[in-house]
Amino acid sequence: MAPNYLTRSRLAWISLAMVVGGLVLTFVATTTGLPIWTVPVGYFVALIGSALLFVGWIRWRRTHRKPPA
């Protein structure tokens, strides 16, 4: 099996951690009564993480292209 983006990229793991962390932050903020401004902060962290995941995947595809057959 060839190496892929999720198994070889630190950026992918950091991005996934940001997505999960942002969503956990919003869940914790709504259940524990943290200040209301923490909810959009969690969503923005998750959004930035997903954007990094996408950009990293595009960069991975560009550098690991298969030669034309």
Backbone as CSV, one residue per row, in Angstrom:
resi,resn,N_x,N_y,N_z,CA_x,CA_y,CA_z,C_x,C_y,C_z
1,MET,0.843,-1.174,0.000,0.000,0.000,0.000,0.893,1.243,0.000
2,ALA,0.590,2.140,-0.867,1.382,3.360,-1.004,1.100,4.310,0.156
3,PRO,2.100,5.132,0.529,1.849,6.116,1.585,0.799,7.129,1.128
4,ASN,-0.039,7.529,2.053,-1.048,8.517,1.704,-0.938,9.713,2.633
5,TYR,-1.795,10.660,2.405,-1.724,11.942,3.111,-1.950,11.786,4.612
6,LEU,-2.918,10.962,5.005,-3.226,10.853,6.431,-2.172,10.076,7.202
7,THR,-1.441,9.194,6.551,-0.444,8.407,7.277,0.929,9.050,7.279
8,ARG,1.195,9.978,6.389,2.540,10.533,6.269,2.678,12.015,6.573
9,SER,1.604,12.703,6.827,1.674,14.146,6.979,1.371,14.580,8.409
10,ARG,2.279,15.343,8.987,2.024,15.917,10.311,0.944,16.980,10.239
11,LEU,0.899,17.702,9.134,-0.124,18.730,8.973,-1.524,18.123,9.018
12,ALA,-1.679,16.942,8.447,-2.986,16.286,8.480,-3.399,15.959,9.905
13,TRP,-2.479,15.457,10.701,-2.811,15.111,12.083,-3.074,16.356,12.920
14,ILE,-2.323,17.403,12.690,-2.564,18.658,13.404,-3.930,19.225,13.011
15,SER,-4.260,19.155,11.732,-5.550,19.654,11.259,-6.699,18.862,11.852
16,LEU,-6.566,17.536,11.891,-7.615,16.718,12.488,-7.768,17.014,13.977
17,ALA,-6.653,17.252,14.655,-6.717,17.606,16.072,-7.412,18.950,16.266
18,MET,-7.175,19.890,15.354,-7.847,21.184,15.447,-9.347,21.046,15.229
19,VAL,-9.750,20.224,14.273,-11.176,20.024,14.011,-11.850,19.405,15.229
20,VAL,-11.267,18.334,15.731,-11.860,17.663,16.890,-11.821,18.571,18.125
21,GLY,-10.710,19.251,18.330,-10.600,20.151,19.482,-11.597,21.290,19.436
22,GLY,-11.803,21.856,18.264,-12.777,22.935,18.127,-14.196,22.469,18.391
23,LEU,-14.535,21.282,17.898,-15.880,20.771,18.142,-16.075,20.366,19.600
24,VAL,-15.034,19.836,20.214,-15.124,19.507,21.638,-15.269,20.786,22.464
25,LEU,-14.549,21.828,22.071,-14.658,23.104,22.790,-16.082,23.641,22.748
26,THR,-16.727,23.579,21.601,-18.107,24.068,21.523,-19.041,23.199,22.355
27,PHE,-18.820,21.898,22.361,-19.662,21.015,23.177,-19.479,21.305,24.661
28,VAL,-18.226,21.449,25.075,-17.949,21.736,26.484,-18.490,23.109,26.874
29,ALA,-18.368,24.069,25.976,-18.856,25.419,26.278,-20.365,25.435,26.459
30,THR,-21.082,24.657,25.664,-22.543,24.672,25.790,-23.026,23.861,26.987
31,THR,-22.300,22.817,27.363,-22.770,21.983,28.470,-22.354,22.506,29.840
32,THR,-21.236,23.218,29.918,-20.754,23.660,31.228,-21.054,25.122,31.517
33,GLY,-21.533,25.840,30.558,-21.878,27.233,30.808,-20.692,28.181,30.724
34,LEU,-19.712,27.851,29.901,-18.608,28.777,29.667,-19.143,30.022,28.962
35,PRO,-18.364,31.092,28.910,-18.843,32.296,28.217,-19.263,31.988,26.775
36,ILE,-20.250,32.698,26.313,-20.852,32.419,25.004,-19.875,32.621,23.851
37,TRP,-18.856,33.456,24.043,-17.917,33.713,22.951,-17.024,32.508,22.669
38,THR,-16.989,31.507,23.550,-16.172,30.323,23.281,-16.798,29.412,22.227
39,VAL,-18.091,29.520,22.025,-18.743,28.687,21.006,-18.262,29.049,19.604
40,PRO,-18.309,30.322,19.172,-17.801,30.625,17.835,-16.303,30.411,17.719
41,VAL,-15.562,30.587,18.807,-14.119,30.329,18.751,-13.875,28.865,18.423
42,GLY,-14.626,27.978,19.050,-14.493,26.548,18.743,-14.841,26.239,17.304
43,TYR,-15.896,26.860,16.794,-16.267,26.640,15.395,-15.199,27.177,14.442
44,PHE,-14.614,28.325,14.757,-13.570,28.870,13.890,-12.313,28.012,13.921
45,VAL,-11.982,27.472,15.073,-10.823,26.567,15.156,-11.079,25.331,14.296
46,ALA,-12.278,24.772,14.361,-12.611,23.620,13.533,-12.594,23.982,12.045
47,LEU,-13.070,25.157,11.705,-13.068,25.600,10.314,-11.650,25.790,9.786
48,ILE,-10.786,26.385,10.591,-9.391,26.574,10.189,-8.708,25.217,10.038
49,GLY,-9.008,24.293,10.944,-8.439,22.951,10.831,-8.876,22.245,9.563
50,SER,-10.133,22.387,9.185,-10.600,21.737,7.958,-9.991,22.399,6.722
51,ALA,-9.792,23.706,6.768,-9.142,24.386,5.639,-7.691,23.936,5.505
52,LEU,-6.991,23.794,6.636,-5.614,23.298,6.590,-5.553,21.870,6.069
53,LEU,-6.517,21.064,6.456,-6.566,19.689,5.973,-6.737,19.655,4.459
54,PHE,-7.606,20.497,3.934,-7.836,20.541,2.498,-6.611,21.065,1.743
55,VAL,-6.029,22.150,2.224,-4.856,22.722,1.553,-3.686,21.742,1.595
56,GLY,-3.509,21.071,2.726,-2.452,20.075,2.817,-2.669,18.919,1.857
57,TRP,-3.923,18.504,1.696,-4.222,17.427,0.759,-3.922,17.854,-0.683
58,ILE,-4.260,19.082,-1.024,-3.953,19.594,-2.368,-2.441,19.605,-2.586
59,ARG,-1.691,20.076,-1.596,-0.229,20.093,-1.721,0.332,18.682,-1.834
60,TRP,-0.224,17.733,-1.075,0.231,16.345,-1.135,-0.027,15.768,-2.530
61,ARG,-1.210,16.024,-3.066,-1.534,15.502,-4.406,-0.619,16.093,-5.472
62,ARG,-0.241,17.352,-5.299,0.624,17.994,-6.285,2.030,17.391,-6.263
63,THR,2.556,17.098,-5.083,3.924,16.597,-4.997,4.027,15.096,-5.186
64,HIS,2.917,14.349,-5.035,2.958,12.900,-5.152,2.110,12.414,-6.326
65,ARG,2.251,13.060,-7.425,1.511,12.652,-8.624,2.114,11.384,-9.195
66,LYS,1.232,10.575,-9.772,1.703,9.399,-10.484,2.105,9.827,-11.882
67,PRO,3.179,9.253,-12.417,3.541,9.617,-13.784,2.485,9.136,-14.777
68,PRO,2.298,9.879,-15.859,1.286,9.459,-16.841,1.663,8.129,-17.477
69,ALA,0.645,7.326,-17.697,0.889,5.985,-18.263,0.911,6.002,-19.764
